[in-house]
Amino acid sequence: MFKTRITEMFGIEYPIIQGAMQWLSRAELVSAVSNAGGLGIISSLTFPTAEELRQEIKKTKGMTDKPFAVNITLLPHLPLPAPPFQHLLLVHTYALP
């Protein structure tokens, strides 16, 4: 186990942070990275509705008890699937410890 500011801040074993990749950063990849000691990250842009993102967070929690994160896209030039505020509320409700 490495001890760095990153590992201490996120409660992970290794200073490895998986990038949020649209269409790929789903529960299976996120939980695998987190279970291996890194920080897995769900890409919220993959999910067209807040309900679908909630289901993915729930699925991820069922696959790991380790820390993971949710990336919320705020790029103004992209057509966002759901208002970012909905995703922020959802993460606050379901993903925070």
C-alpha positions as CSV (number, residue, x, y, z in Angstrom):
1,M,0.0,0.0,0.0
2,F,1.2,3.5,-0.9
3,K,0.8,6.4,1.4
4,T,0.3,9.7,-0.4
5,R,-1.9,12.7,-0.1
6,I,-4.2,11.2,-2.7
7,T,-4.5,7.8,-1.0
8,E,-5.2,9.5,2.3
9,M,-7.7,12.0,0.9
10,F,-9.8,9.4,-1.0
11,G,-9.3,6.4,1.3
12,I,-7.7,4.2,-1.4
13,E,-4.7,1.9,-1.4
14,Y,-2.9,3.1,-4.5
15,P,-2.7,6.6,-6.1
16,I,-4.6,5.4,-9.2
17,I,-7.6,7.3,-10.4
18,Q,-9.6,5.9,-13.2
19,G,-10.7,8.5,-15.8
20,A,-14.4,9.0,-16.4
21,M,-15.0,7.6,-19.9
22,Q,-18.4,8.0,-21.5
23,W,-20.0,4.7,-22.2
24,L,-17.2,2.7,-20.5
25,S,-17.2,4.0,-16.9
26,R,-20.0,1.9,-15.6
27,A,-20.5,-0.2,-12.4
28,E,-18.4,-3.1,-13.7
29,L,-15.2,-1.1,-14.5
30,V,-15.7,1.4,-11.6
31,S,-16.1,-1.4,-9.0
32,A,-13.2,-3.4,-10.4
33,V,-10.8,-0.3,-10.1
34,S,-12.1,0.4,-6.6
35,N,-11.8,-3.2,-5.5
36,A,-8.2,-3.3,-6.8
37,G,-7.3,-0.3,-4.6
38,G,-7.7,2.6,-6.9
39,L,-10.6,5.2,-7.3
40,G,-13.2,4.2,-9.9
41,I,-15.3,7.0,-11.4
42,I,-18.7,6.7,-12.9
43,S,-19.3,9.0,-16.0
44,S,-22.7,10.7,-15.4
45,L,-22.8,11.7,-19.1
46,T,-23.4,8.0,-20.0
47,F,-26.9,8.1,-18.4
48,P,-29.7,10.0,-20.1
49,T,-31.8,10.4,-16.9
50,A,-31.1,10.9,-13.3
51,E,-32.9,7.7,-12.5
52,E,-30.5,5.7,-14.7
53,L,-27.6,7.3,-12.9
54,R,-29.1,6.5,-9.5
55,Q,-29.5,2.8,-10.6
56,E,-25.8,2.7,-11.7
57,I,-24.7,4.2,-8.4
58,K,-26.8,1.6,-6.5
59,K,-25.3,-1.2,-8.7
60,T,-21.8,0.0,-8.1
61,K,-22.4,0.1,-4.3
62,G,-23.6,-3.5,-4.6
63,M,-20.3,-4.5,-6.3
64,T,-17.9,-2.7,-4.0
65,D,-17.6,-1.4,-0.5
66,K,-14.6,0.7,-1.5
67,P,-14.7,4.5,-2.4
68,F,-15.7,5.5,-5.9
69,A,-16.6,8.8,-7.5
70,V,-19.1,10.2,-10.0
71,N,-18.0,12.6,-12.7
72,I,-20.6,15.3,-13.5
73,T,-20.1,16.9,-16.9
74,L,-20.6,20.6,-17.0
75,L,-19.4,21.4,-20.5
76,P,-21.7,24.1,-21.9
77,H,-21.3,23.0,-25.5
78,L,-22.5,19.5,-25.0
79,P,-26.1,18.5,-24.9
80,L,-26.4,17.1,-21.4
81,P,-28.8,14.2,-20.9
82,A,-30.1,15.6,-17.6
83,P,-29.7,18.9,-15.8
84,P,-26.4,18.8,-13.9
85,F,-28.3,19.9,-10.8
86,Q,-30.3,16.7,-10.8
87,H,-27.1,14.7,-10.9
88,L,-25.6,16.7,-8.1
89,L,-28.6,16.1,-5.9
90,L,-28.6,12.4,-6.8
91,V,-24.9,12.0,-5.9
92,H,-25.4,13.8,-2.6
93,T,-28.3,11.5,-1.8
94,Y,-27.0,8.1,-2.9
95,A,-23.3,8.1,-3.3
96,L,-21.9,10.1,-0.4
97,P,-21.1,8.0,2.7
